[in-house]
Every structure is written in C-alpha cells, then in structure tokens.
Amino acid sequence: MEKIFCLGLVFGAVGGALLVANSYKARSLVKKSQAEVMQKVGEMMDERLQAQSGDSRTEEKKSKK
C-alpha cells in the first residue's frame, strides 16, 4: 500500500512538472502563486518580528523596575 502511494506521488509530481514545463498558462499561474505565497510569508514574518520586539521591550521595562 505504501509503495503504491509513493509511486503515485512520484508520478503525480513528474506529471505536474511536465504540465507546467510545457504550458505557458500553467507556468505563469505557478509563478503568480509563488509570488503571492512569498508575499504572505513576508507579511507573517514581519508581524512576528514586531510582536517579538514588542515582547522584548515589555520585558526590558519590567526588568528596569
């Protein structure tokens, strides 16, 4: 069962890669999706960094008291 799943996964990945490599629409869709994901990841990282810097400032204020 696991071998069939792995085999299907490999064939699906290869088939998808061939589809994207031979289709301009699919390739542009993948690039657009990658850009959107990278933008969202960047926004999430910025939010986390701001939250962490806010937490560290709060801890510094507490330690000064």
MODELLER restraints for C-alpha pairs under 7 A, 6 or more apart:
rsr = mdl.restraints
at = mdl.atoms
rsr.add(forms.Gaussian(group=physical.xy_distance, feature=features.Distance(at['CA:20:A'], at['CA:26:A']), mean=5.16, stdev=0.5))
rsr.add(forms.Gaussian(group=physical.xy_distance, feature=features.Distance(at['CA:20:A'], at['CA:27:A']), mean=5.05, stdev=0.5))
rsr.add(forms.Gaussian(group=physical.xy_distance, feature=features.Distance(at['CA:21:A'], at['CA:27:A']), mean=6.72, stdev=0.5))
